[in-house]
Amino acid sequence: MAARPLMEITDAAASRVKMLVEKAGGNVVGLRVGVKNGGCAGMSYTVEMAEEKRPGESLVEDKARRCSSIPRRSSS
């Protein structure tokens, strides 16, 4: 039985990722998505442009879009 992917990207999200990456230009290859401590529910999401996969990140490729998932981190 195959393991489920770390995250799945909807068609609408894939279109938005494509637009954001194209608009950013440069060496951006995808989005970096993470969760950190903070916010009203005790957790908040982080999203930033990614130029490369960093050590410790998981790469998710779905619908020809790339997202790197960063390990959970404490707020600083």
N, C-alpha and C positions, 0 to 999 in steps of 0.2 A: 504494500500500500504506500503510495507516494505521500510525502509530507506536504501539508498545505504551505503555500507561500507565506512569507512573513507579512506581506500586505498585498492587497489586490487594488488595481486602479480601474475606476469606472471609465467608460468611453468619454464622458464629459471631463473627467479629471485628466485623462490622457491628452485631450485636445488643449486643455489649459496649460499643462506642463509643456507641451510642444510650443505653444505661443510664448510662454514666459522664457523658455530657453532660447528660442529664436530672437526674441526681443533683447535679451541680455547680450547676445553676441559673444565675442571673445572666445575664450577657451571653455565656456560653460558646457557641460555635457549632461546635466540633469539637476535634480533637486536633492538636497540633503534634508531629511525629515527626522525629527527626534522628539523626545519627551523629557521634560525636566521638572523638578519639584517647584511648585509655586502656583499662583492663580487661585481662583475661588474654590475649585474642587481639589486643590492640593497638587495638581499636575497642570502643565501647560505644554503645548506643542511648539517646536521650533522648526522653521523652514528657511532654507537659504540656498543660494545657487552653489552648485558643486562643480569644480573644475577637475576633480579627481577623486577616486575612492581612497579614503584614509584607512590606516591600520585599525582594526577592530570594528569597522563598519561592514554591514551586510548590503550587498547590491541586489536590488530588486528590478528586474526588467519585465515589464508587462505592457502589451500593446505597443511595442517598440519604443517605450519610454523608460528612462532610467531614474531610479530614486535610490539614494543611499540612506540606510537606516543607521543612526548613531546610537551607541549604547546609552542607556538612561544615565543622566548625570544630576548631581545636586545643584541647586541654584547657588550662585556665588554672591 
